[in-house]
Amino acid sequence: MGYWKAKDDQFFIQCFHGHLLGFWERENLVRGIEESVQRFGIPMIGLSPVPDEQAMTKHHDNYQASREQIAKEIPRITRLATMLGARCHLKSFPAPAVGGPVITLSVFEAILNDTSHDKVVTRQLIIDTLNETKSLCEEYVRQQRSRLFNPFYWLKALFVMIIRLPFTVVSMSGFDVSKVEDHLISKVFKLVELLAIFYFLIHIGMQRTDILDTIKKLILK
């Protein structure tokens, strides 16, 4: 499941990139029309007047639909960027002479509403962060692909699932067993590690007293 989920996330990031560029294009168009009304009294696209009210409404509707889509996708792209380790959060400090709170915000949240001091989240910063997220996701997909064909990974996953099965059943009744579960699983893996070391030491012919001393050091470290 990890590989296919990673591939789905990668596809989403690529789609978000395209949606973002389309949103900015529509935003530039609508802003240009609004500025032309303020300056010349008529709506214009570039040097050409907007033909009629219907065309004007269409441009605004397209912009609002694109804005709504971006708003729905921002939580997921922020969550993915954070999970993958991209630098998608920043702190905005006020000017010393002005004062004010330090603002922590997501780069992607600033696409629709840049709440930073002096509007420091530029489009270039957003694209750079998105490219970093995309690169990290590609690396994550490669890791998940290698696990997909690694039988030892699946054996370990099956082993963990069997150990956690009783805790899963108990947690269905409403008890919080996460701390006990993590503690037990770590102890089980420690036991498996010690048994493997013990077998290896016997295999290479080490004496019993030396083996016991080695095991004691591993337990007490």
Secondary structure, DSSP 8 states (H G I E B T S, - for coil): -HHHHHHHHHHHHHHHHHHHHHHHHHHHHHHHHHHHHHHHSS-EETTEE---HHHHHHHHHHHHHHHHHHHHHHHHHHHHHHHHT---EEEE---TTT----EEEETTGGGT---SGGG---HHHHHHHHHHHHHHHHHHHHHHHHHHT-HHHHHHHHHHHHHHHHHHHHHTTT---HHHHHHHHHHHHHHHHHHHHHHHHHHTT--HHHHHHHHHHHHH-
